[in-house]
Amino acid sequence: MMGAQVDYRAVFEAVPSPCVVLTPDQVVVAVNDAYVRVIGRDREDVVGRDAFTSFPGKLRVLGDPEASGVTEVRASLERVVNTGVADVVPLLGHGMEAPDRPGAFEEGYWCLLNVPMLDAAGGVRWIVVVVEDVTGLFEQVRASLGAGATRAGATRVGVRIPGQVPDPVELSSRLQQAYRQEQRAVSALHEAIEHQQRFLFDATHDLRNPITGLLTEMEVALADPDADLRQTLQTLHHNVERLNNVVTDLLVLARLYTATPPTTDLVDLADLAMEELEAHPPNANVVTHLSDNVMVRASRVRLARLLSNLVANAERHTTSKIEIVVAADPPSFAILEVIDDGPGIRPEDRERIFHRLYRQDLARRLDSGGSGFGLPIAREIAQAYGGDLYVADHADGARFVLRLPLAS
């Protein structure tokens, strides 16, 4: 019925599987009727207490008598809090006190599904633990394994019989591994979707600024019959240039995210640096410290774009000179550094500057027409070839360090 109100508490209580709601630090917030029946305790004895101190039974890991089932479940809950992704404990043994025989424990088997409930900021606010009793299924598997002396003897010496039912411990391990693989695939898919959403937001946001400038200038010129036409055209030309820069950088990022990487070349970083400086000499004094034969495998065109972005960034901020360093960091890495003697980068900004559209206040004043994509593009190129780009400590100015695997 349209507009009907859902009694979520009634739904929670009616779920046939035992369910527990926990805080991120594993304190019980709520339990349903099925959970109360299973543990044989009053709700008041459980809610508000640690999930495991209030649990009346014993948990164990199959196949490892020394391992604690509590440790296994706590580790799963911590993974949920750290990743924000559901986690499962496929097969867990438990001992519950028999209601009609005090002190006697009945063995059973559970599968636990731990599901995060996120707050508005994306953090884990609650964890819902759903308990599935798989004792009947486990007993069937164990009965199948125990059928026949030949089968049992073969199992003890590790011989696999065609059609033999897998050992429950092995089955649990396989389930856990399969679930982990599925988790990684889902996480990678979520990350790719978020990447595309952020890219769309960035493109919309940064294209709007020069377009707004163009519209404003044209409206002012149309409203003022005595406006200086030449001055208006110069302003419009400046905004069109910035719009062109933004579109160009957006196309570069789109290719980095979606296109097949170009064929890699064997690139000598020292040669690359000299060629780029000769082709595009910056308006600053450049000092080079270039080691020979520092070779990497990457697209020469993309590495040239990376280096030109770093040099352009240094040129905007330098006071008197730019240093370019090429060296090997045996046994695995090649190093290329671009250093300026400008005001430097605050430690809290050293990671933010690689976020698309983030620009320090000083950068906006020095170059109001920049797109804000130069450093993010440079890092994307570095990471595409198994390397990284970051800001390192430097006594005077900013020091950008590119690390790429040495070519074998």
Buried (B, 14 or more C-beta within 10 A) or exposed (E): EEEEEEEEEEEBBEEEBBBBBBBBEBBBBBBBBBBBEBBEBEEEEBBEEEBBEBBBBBBBBBBEEEEBBBEBBBEBBBBBBEEBBBBBBBBBBBBBBEEEEEEEBEBBBBBBBBBBEEEEEEEBEBBBBBBEBBBEBBBEBBEEBEEEEEBEEBBEEEEEEEEEBBBBEEBBBEBBEEBEEEBEEEEEEEEEEEEEEEBEEBBEEBBEBBEEBBEEBEEEBEEEEEEEEEEBEEBBEBBEEBBEBBBEBBEBBEBBEEEEEEEBBEBBBBBBBBBBBEEEEBEBEBEEEBEEEBBBBBBBEBBBBBBBBBBBBBBBBBEEBBBBBBBBEEEEBBBBBBBBBBBBBEEEBBEEBBBBBBBBEEBEEBBEEBBBBBBBBBBBBBEBBEBEBBBEEBEEBBBBBBBBBBBE
